[in-house]
Structure formats: structure tokens, C-alpha cells
Amino acid sequence: MSINGLRIPEITAGSFGFFVIAYGIILFIVHIIMALAVNGDAKRLISSRGGLYLFGPFVWGWIVFIFGLAGFALYWAIHHSTLRATIPPNARRPNGEQAVDGNPH
């Protein structure tokens, strides 16, 4: 096919399928990398600041693996943005009061 003398390669079903498969493979690899990064960060948060919100590192990793960028954004918003609470989850007492010394008991 040509337009004004320029030859434009035709995209056939076979070449389109190649691009879909390549995109899927790249997306799969990116999801794995993001999930591993979130899992590692979640483990670091547990050891350094005293806790995670809602789920453990394994579940957060799976959320990011399955939902991709949306899961990554949710994890970031809950744990690293200014939207999060300033008191770590492990520093709260069961009745909801804030522990002054950081000890939840």
C-alpha cells in the first residue's frame, strides 16, 4: 500500500499477533519486577518502621502482580504518600488509642 508515493508496510494478522504477544511478555515481566520491589519494600517497612497497613508483604506483592500499576499506586498511597497516618500500625493500642512510647501494650 502507498500513500502519495510513500510505501507503508501492511500490518497483517500474523505481525499484529506478534506485537500482542511481545506486549504481554513485557507487561508480565514489569508486573513481576514491581511485585518483587513492593515485597522487598514491605519487608523493609516491617523491620524499620513497625508495620504495614491491611496486608503482609506476600499479599501486597500479589496485589501488585495481579493489578499492576493500580496495585502499585494503592501500595504507595497507603505506605509512602502524605495520605498515610503518621503513627505506624504497630504503635496503636487495640482500643484505638495512640501508644505514647510506641509499645502497643
Secondary structure, DSSP 8 states (H G I E B T S, - for coil): -EETTEE-----HHHHHHHHHHHHHHHHHHHHHHHHHHHHHHHHHHHHTS--SSS-HHHHHHHHHHHTHHHHHHHHHHHTSTTS-SS-GGGB-TTS-B-TTS---
